[in-house]
Amino acid sequence: MTRRLVLLMVGLVVATLVVAGLGTLVLANVRARADTETDLRRQASVTAANVARFFDPDEVGDLTDEQLEQRLRNLTLLRRVVDLDGFAVVAIDGSGRVNQEQLPAGVSGDLLDTDALLDGRTVSTNDRDLVVAAAPIELPDGRTGVIVLAQEANVGLGPAARYFVVAALASTAIAVLAALLVGRRVTRPITAASAATNRIAAGELSTRLALTGRREDELSELSRNVNDMAAALERSRSLEQQFLLSVSHDLRTPLTSIRGYAEAIGDGAGDPRRAAAVISSESRRLERLVADLLDLAKLQASSFSLQLERIDLVALAEVAVQGFEPDAAERGLVLRALDGGTPVVVLADHDRLGQVAANLVENAMKYATTGVVVRAAQDGPWAVLTVADDGPGIDAADLPHVFERLYVARRRPVRHESSSGLGLAIVKQLVEAMRGEVSVTSEVGRGTTFTVRLPLAA
């Protein structure tokens, strides 16, 4: 990535320099030609005025043709002696042409508009890299002389072009250095994140990326997300291990009882009736555990369907309480159902909603000290089902996690019942599938209350 970033930045710098440089040189060339042409026209006019005095009869008297030609030759000789390559004085002959040999190097007689010069006008033109200006003067013999000035159009652009090349090379070098520094700075967190994810994929779930906390940008967010992912995976692994231990215990305990009583029956020892009752009870316990596992798998895979119908939540709560009354009496618990005497109708799946109520009541009985209270009532547009126990409560650190799959609170119930931690996870999945919500409040030492809220039926 660093290499691509360097190439990208260098490419952008070079492209910018090429576009800016070429544009600048073109505009400078056009401007230089225009300025040179204007300046040469002015100089040609001034020079013509001064040279005209060299042939003025009032200044030098009457000149013979031979003297006139001699003065023209002298001007040409002067141009050569003082190296005035861009200056010439020529005469237009009778055919309207000038002597090509007397013109500055590189200037063609075809560039001079002799008609305009004969009319007394100063002319100028651009020819490739040469700018030419010519101004007319009147010679004593009546002919028209021409002051010719020539200059390279881009005489000042050579150093500028060299400076530009030097600046371009320096800018490119700076761009390469900056790209390397920025590339390393940008890619370092990405490289670290890549290495961390590789370690996480290899099973090192305790891997974390260092957070400096000095900046808030996409790279910092990436580091936090990687850390959150690792923490979630680490927690998931811990829960899976806890789940395996819990389920193994839940399976082993009834199986041990079943095997023990079966062996006792086979040996002819003990009470066969009591053994049969224990075997039947433990078998049902195993059946419930397997059913919970299947329900949770279906809920998470969204492979279950709901048969929605109008249900009186008050009546459903009473049925749930009645179903657990024998078990509550055996445990020495008081199980009560409270209602306001008015039906509270919701649109839900009867069996699934009954499962929600049963799971909450069963969970409350595991933790209750003296009793469980179940209440169904209306609260605005919601139907509310609450199940409260007077058990030891749930630690604040455990509250955010009680509905997580496989989670078992660190605070153990007073009655040492084993639990795989599936019931509350199933409750949450079912309630949300029926467009409701479930929450929990608890105070250590004073009990726990679970609240289910479902939309009232229209």
N, C-alpha and C positions, 0 to 999 in steps of 0.2 A: 504493500500500500504506500509505503514511503517513496518507493521508486515512481509509482504512478503520480503521486502528489508532486514530486519534483518535476517530472516531465510536464505535468499540467501547468504548474506555475511558470516554468521556463518557457513553455510554449506560449502561454498568455503574454508574458513579458516580451518575447521576441516578436510575436504577432503585433502587439501594441506598438513596439518600437518601429517595426517595418511600416505599418500604416501611418503612424505619426511622422516618421522620418521621411518617407516618400512624399507624403502630403506637404510637409514643411519644405522639402527641397524643390518640389514643383512650384509651390507658391512663391518661394524665394527666388526661383529662376525667373518666373514671370515678372515679379516685382523688380528684380535686378535689371532685366532687359528694358522695362519701361523707364526706370530711373536713369539708366545709362543712355538711352535714346534721348530722353529729355535733356540730360546734361550735355550730351554731344551737340544737340541742336543749338543750345545756348552758346556753347564754346565755339561752334562753327561760325555763328553769327558774329560773336565778338572778334574772333580771329580774322574773319573776312573784313570787318571794319578796319582793323589794324593793318592788315596786309594791303588793303586798298590805298592806304596812305603811301605805301612803298612805291606805288605806281602813279600817284596823284601828280599831275603836271604842276599844280600849285606848290607842291612840296619839292619835287625833283626836276622840274622843268620838262621841256619836250624831249621825249625819248625816241630814238630811231628804232626801227624794227629789230635791228641787231642788238641794241642796248636792252630792248624789252625781252628778247629771248635770253639774253645773258642774265638778266635779273631773275627770270624764271628758272634758269639753270642754277643760279646761285641759291635760290630757295630750296631747290631739290638737293643741292650739295649740302646746304645747312642741315636739312632734315637727316641726311645720312651721317654727317659729322657728329651731331648731338644725339644720334640714335632716336630720332622721332619717327619710329616705324609706322605709327598710326596717323601721321600728318603728311599731307601733300597739297601742292598748288599746281593745278593743271588748267589748260585752256581748252575750250570747246571749239573744235575746228568747224569749217564751213559745212561739213556733212552732219553736224550735230553730234559728233562723237568726241571722246577724249582719248589721250594716249595711255594705253593700258600699262605701259612700262613705268609711267610716272606715278601710278596709283599705289597706295600702301599694299603690303603683302596680303594676299587673300581677298582683296577687293576687286570685284569685276566691274568693268564699265557698264555692264548691263544693269547693275544695281542702282545706277544714278539716273534719276528722271531728268534728262537734259531739257525737256520741254519746260518743266517747272522751273528749272534753274535759269533758262533763258528768259522766263517771265519774271525773274528776280525773287523767287521764293526759295526758302531754305527747305531742304528735303532730308528725310532720314528713313532708314529701313533696318530690319533684322535679317541676317542671313546665317542660319545655324547658330554658331557660337560667336558671331561677329555682329556688332552694331555699328552702322555707318551713318554719318551725318555730313551733309554738304551744303555750303552757302555760296552764293554767287558774288563775284566782284566784277567791276567794269575795268577792262584793260585799256591803256591809252590808244591802242590801235583799233578800238571799237569791238574787239572780241570780248567774250564773256569768260572770265576765269572762274575757277571753282576751288574753294577751300574744302578739302576732304579730311575728315577726322574719322578714325576707326578704332574700336576698342573691343576687347573680348567681353561678351555679355556676362559671363559667370566668373569674372576675375576674382570676386570675393567669396565665391562659394567653395573653392577648394579647401581652405582651412576649416570652414564651417563643416564641410562633409567629413573631414578628418576628425574634428572634435566630436561630431555626432557618432562616428564609428567607435571612438574611444569611450564615449559616454554609454553607448549601447553595450559594449563589452563589459564595462564596469557594472551596468545595471543587470546584465545577465548573470554575472558572477554573484552579485548581491542576491538576486532572485534564487539562484541555486542554493546559496548558504541559508537564506531565509526558509526556503522550502524544506531543506534538510532539518533545520531546527524545529519548524512548525510540524513537519511530518513526524518527527520523533515524539514531539510533545503530544500530538493528536493520537498517534498510533500506540503509544505506550499503554494508555488505559485499555485500548481495544485488545492489544496483545495480552495484557494481564487478564482481561475478561475471558479471552479465548483459552488461555492456559487454565484459568479457574474452572471454566465449564468442562474442559477436558478432565480435570481432576474429579469434578463432581460426577461426570459420566462414568468415571472409573470407580466410583463408590466412596470417594472422600467427601462426604456430605458436610463435614465441618469446615470446609474451605470457605473463606470469606475474602472479599476485596477490601483494601484499605480505603476509607473515605476521609479526605482531607477536610471537607466542610468549608473550604475557602471559595468554592464556586458552585453555582447552580446552573448547570447546562446539561445537554443531552448525554455527555459522557458520565457525569455524576449520576444522572438518572439510570444509565445503563448499569453502573456499579451497584447502585441500590437494588435494582431489579434482580441482578444476579445474586446478591446476598439474600434478598427475599425468597428467591426461588430455592436457593440452597437450604434456607431455614425451613421452608415449607416441605421440601423433600426429606430433610432430616426429621422433622416432626412426623411426617407421614410414615417414614420407616419405623420410628419409635412406636407410633400407634399400631402399625401392622404387627410389630413384635408383641406389643401388649395384647393386641387382639388374639394373636395365635396362642399366647399363654392363657388368656382368659377362656377362649373357646376350648382349648385343650383341657383346661380344668373343668369347664362346664360339661364336656363330653365324658371325661374320665370319672367324675364323681357319680353320675347316675349309672354309668356302665359298671363301675365297681360295686355299686349297690345291687344292680341286677345280677351280676355274676355271683356275688356272695349269697344272695337269697336263692338263686338257681342251684348253686352247689349244695346249699343247706337242704333244699327240697330233694335233690338227688340223693343226699346222704340220709334222708328220712329224719332229719333233725329240725327242731323249731316248729312254728305254727304255719302250716301251708297257707291258711287264709291271709294271715298278716304278710307273709312273703309275697303272695299274689298281689295284694294291695300295693305293696312297696314297688314291685316290678311294674305294675300298671301306672303308678304315679310317676316313676322315673322315666318310663317310656313316653308318657305325655310330655314330660319336661324336655326330653330329647326332640320330640316332634315339634314343640314350640320353638326350640333353638334353630332347627333346620328350616322351619317356616319363616322365622325372622331373617335368616340368611338369604333365603330365596326372595323374600319381599324386598329386602334392601338391594339385591342385585337387579331386580326388575325396575325398582324406582330409579336407580342410578342409570340404567340403560334406557329409561323412558319407554319400556316395552309393556307397560300396563295401561289399562283403559279404565275410565271412570263412568259409572252409570249414574248420571245426575238425576236427582228427584227432590221433591220438597220434603224436608225432614224437620220435625219439631225437636230442636236441640234439648229442650227441657225433658221431654220424654226419653230421648236417647241417653241423657245423663243418668236418669233414674234407673234405666235398664242396666247401664254399666255398673252402677252402685250395687244393685240387687245381685248381679252376677258374682261380685266379690265379697258379699256379706258373709258367706260361710267361711271363707278363707280369713276374713278379718276377725271373725269371732274366734277362730282357732288361734289366731295370733294375739288375741286380747286387745284388738283395736276397735275403735268406734268409727264406723263409716257412715257419713251423712250426706244427703243430697238436699240442697237448698234451692228454691226457685221463688220467683215472684208471683206464681199462680197464673201467669200469662204465657201462652205458647210463643216460642221464638223460632220462626221458620227460616231455614236456610236451604240453598240449592246445593246439594252435595251427594256423594256416593254413600249410601247407607252403611254398607259393610266397612268401607274405609274409614268413615267418620267414627263408627263404633270401635274400630281398631285403634284410632287415635285416643279416644276416651279410655279404652281399656289399658293401653300402654301407659298413659299418664297415671291412672289410678294404681296400677300394679307397681309402677316406679315409686309413687308416693308411699305405698304400704311398706316397701322395703326400708324406707328411711324413717317412717313415722314412729313417734314414741307412744302416743296414746290414741291418735285418730287422724282421719283424713276427711276434709270437707270438699264436696264437689258442688259448684254453683253454675247455673246457666241463666243468663239474663241478656237484656238488650241494652246497648250503649250507642245511641244515635243510629247511624246506618249499619252498625255492626252487631252481630250476635257473638256473645262472649262466653266462653267456657273456662272456668278456673278450677284448678285442682291444687289444694293447699294441704301441707302436712306440718306437723310440729316436731320434725326431726332436728338433727344437729345443724342443718343448713349447709350451704355450699360456700366454700371459700371464694373470695372476690377474684382470685387468680384463676379459678376454674369456671366462673360464670360465662365468659365469652366462648367456652369450648364445650359446654354440656351437650350441644346438639351435633357435635362432630361425630362422624362415623368412627366407631371403635373406641371413643373416649370414655375413660372411667375416671371419676374425680379422685383426687389425692386424698380427700377426706372420706374415710370409709364409713359405711352405714353402721348404726348401732347393732342391727341384726346382721350377722355376718353371712349375707347371701352372696353367692357368686353371680356375676352378671357380665355378659359380653359387651355391654354398652351399645346395643343395637336399637333398643326400643325408642329412645329419644330421637335418634337419627331418622328412624322410620316416621316418627310423628312429624318432624320438620318437613320431610319430603312430601308426605301426604297432604299436610295443611297447605303448603305452597302450591301443590298441584290443584287444590280446590280454591285457588285465588285468595288464600288467607295468610295469616302470619301468626307465629308463635313466639313467646318471649318468656323469660324467667326472672323472678326477683327472689332474693334470699338474704337472710341475715344469720350469721353464724350463731348457733345456740337458740334460734327462735323459729326455724323452719324455712320452708321453701314453697313458693307459689308459681305454678305454670299457668300461663294465660294463652288461650287460643282465640283468635278473632277471625270471624268469617263474615262475608257480606250477607246482609239480609236478602231473602228471596224477594223479587219484585212482585 
